[in-house]
Amino acid sequence: MSVVSEKGVMRMRSVVILAGAAMALASCGENRVAFGGEFYRANASAPARDRANFVASAGPISKGIEGAAAAAQYEAVQHCIRFLGTSVIDYTVPEGTPPQALPRDGDRVVLRGTCIEES
């Protein structure tokens, strides 16, 4: 018959609590999505009073213009879903525009658009 001391139980609890905290912190990070095998810094922003009209950007373009464009578009869709519950977007630059012709800000692709609420 094995007897576990009170100290042993306390240590085991500490280990379990620390392991749980470590796993929780690890899952707090952002979900990263690769485009063309590369990771891009992307974000979307909009005024608090008008979440439908947004600006999404991603870069660096130096990793690949196609990947940066895809990352900006992905961020735009995430923004519209998060704030308006839709993935339908009217971009200021027509869809199908070659990535090389998209607007840029330094080493970043910039997409502007409006989330369209479906009725």
C-alpha positions as CSV (number, residue, x, y, z in Angstrom):
1,M,0.0,0.0,0.0
2,S,1.4,3.4,-1.1
3,V,1.2,6.4,1.1
4,V,1.4,9.8,-0.5
5,S,2.4,12.6,1.8
6,E,0.6,15.9,1.9
7,K,3.7,17.6,0.4
8,G,3.5,15.2,-2.6
9,V,-0.1,16.0,-3.2
10,M,0.6,19.7,-3.1
11,R,3.5,19.3,-5.5
12,M,1.3,17.3,-7.9
13,R,-1.4,20.0,-7.8
14,S,1.2,22.7,-8.5
15,V,2.5,20.8,-11.5
16,V,-1.0,20.2,-12.8
17,I,-1.9,23.9,-12.3
18,L,1.3,25.1,-13.9
19,A,0.8,22.8,-16.9
20,G,-2.8,24.0,-17.4
21,A,-1.7,27.6,-17.2
22,A,1.1,27.0,-19.7
23,M,-1.4,25.4,-22.1
24,A,-3.9,28.2,-21.7
25,L,-1.2,30.8,-22.4
26,A,0.0,28.9,-25.5
27,S,-3.5,28.9,-26.9
28,C,-3.9,32.7,-26.3
29,G,-1.7,33.5,-29.3
30,E,-3.2,34.6,-32.6
31,N,-4.1,32.0,-35.2
32,R,-1.5,32.4,-37.9
33,V,-2.2,31.5,-41.5
34,A,0.5,31.1,-44.1
35,F,0.0,32.3,-47.7
36,G,2.3,30.9,-50.3
37,G,4.3,29.3,-47.5
38,E,5.0,32.7,-45.8
39,F,3.5,34.5,-42.9
40,Y,2.5,38.1,-43.3
41,R,1.7,40.8,-40.8
42,A,-1.9,41.8,-41.6
43,N,-4.6,43.9,-40.0
44,A,-7.9,45.6,-40.7
45,S,-9.2,48.7,-39.2
46,A,-12.4,50.8,-39.3
47,P,-13.9,53.6,-37.4
48,A,-15.9,52.5,-34.4
49,R,-19.0,54.2,-35.7
50,D,-18.7,52.7,-39.2
51,R,-17.3,49.2,-39.0
52,A,-18.6,48.4,-42.5
53,N,-16.0,50.6,-44.2
54,F,-12.5,49.2,-43.5
55,V,-8.9,49.3,-44.6
56,A,-7.0,46.0,-44.6
57,S,-3.3,45.8,-45.2
58,A,-0.6,43.1,-45.2
59,G,3.1,42.8,-45.7
60,P,5.9,42.7,-46.3
61,I,5.4,42.6,-50.1
62,S,9.1,41.6,-50.3
63,K,8.0,38.1,-49.2
64,G,5.7,37.9,-52.2
65,I,3.0,40.2,-53.6
66,E,0.5,37.4,-54.1
67,G,0.8,36.2,-50.5
68,A,0.6,39.7,-49.1
69,A,-2.6,40.4,-51.2
70,A,-4.1,37.1,-50.1
71,A,-3.3,37.9,-46.4
72,A,-4.9,41.4,-46.7
73,Q,-8.0,39.9,-48.3
74,Y,-8.2,37.2,-45.6
75,E,-8.0,39.9,-42.9
76,A,-10.7,41.9,-44.7
77,V,-13.0,38.9,-44.6
78,Q,-12.2,38.2,-40.9
79,H,-13.1,41.8,-40.1
80,C,-16.4,41.7,-41.9
81,I,-17.4,38.4,-40.3
82,R,-16.3,39.7,-36.8
83,F,-18.2,43.0,-37.0
84,L,-21.1,42.4,-39.4
85,G,-21.5,38.7,-39.7
86,T,-20.9,38.6,-43.5
87,S,-18.1,37.7,-45.8
88,V,-19.5,39.7,-48.8
89,I,-17.3,42.6,-49.6
90,D,-17.4,45.4,-52.1
91,Y,-13.7,46.4,-52.7
92,T,-12.8,49.8,-54.0
93,V,-10.4,48.1,-56.4
94,P,-12.2,45.6,-58.6
95,E,-11.8,41.9,-57.8
96,G,-9.6,40.2,-60.3
97,T,-7.1,43.1,-60.3
98,P,-3.6,41.6,-60.5
99,P,-1.8,41.8,-57.2
100,Q,1.0,43.9,-58.8
101,A,-1.6,46.6,-59.5
102,L,-3.1,46.8,-56.0
103,P,-2.5,49.9,-53.9
104,R,0.5,49.9,-51.7
105,D,1.8,51.7,-48.6
106,G,5.5,51.2,-48.5
107,D,6.1,47.4,-48.3
108,R,2.4,46.6,-47.7
109,V,-0.6,45.9,-49.8
110,V,-3.7,48.0,-48.9
111,L,-7.3,47.0,-49.6
112,R,-10.2,49.3,-48.9
113,G,-13.8,48.1,-49.0
114,T,-17.2,47.9,-47.5
115,C,-18.8,44.9,-45.8
116,I,-22.2,44.2,-47.4
117,E,-24.9,42.9,-45.1
118,E,-27.0,40.4,-46.8
119,S,-30.8,40.7,-46.3
